[in-house]
Amino acid sequence: MADLCEYNGFDVTYLGANVPTATVLEAIEEVRPDVVFLSVTMSWNVPQLRTLAQEINALNGEIPVVAGGRGLAWMAEVREPGVEWHVLSDPLVAIAQFGSRDGDST
């Protein structure tokens, strides 16, 4: 997802996999992103996704959180607290939607 965003003109700060919640929150405070993408590889990590999304919203409720990944792909519809959008198919669709939200791609 990070590579796709960069290729489409977004500035990306990629933190990697298995990043502690505190590190994610510190990066958000430092970078002040326009959107946060979270990925879940295994479905049993969805509770951690939920917790992280809620903590991001508590930190700054104006930053949209987008979740995707193989761990969510089996769900026909996902409703997780604190997650604005879910990418269950083509990630380029989400990238295009965020790029057109305010006419900017950063």
Secondary structure by P-SEA (a helix, b strand, c coil): caaaaaaaccccccccccccaaaaaaaaaaacccbbbbbbccccaaaaaaaaaaaaaaacccbbbbbcccccccccccccccccccccccaaaaaaaaaacccccc
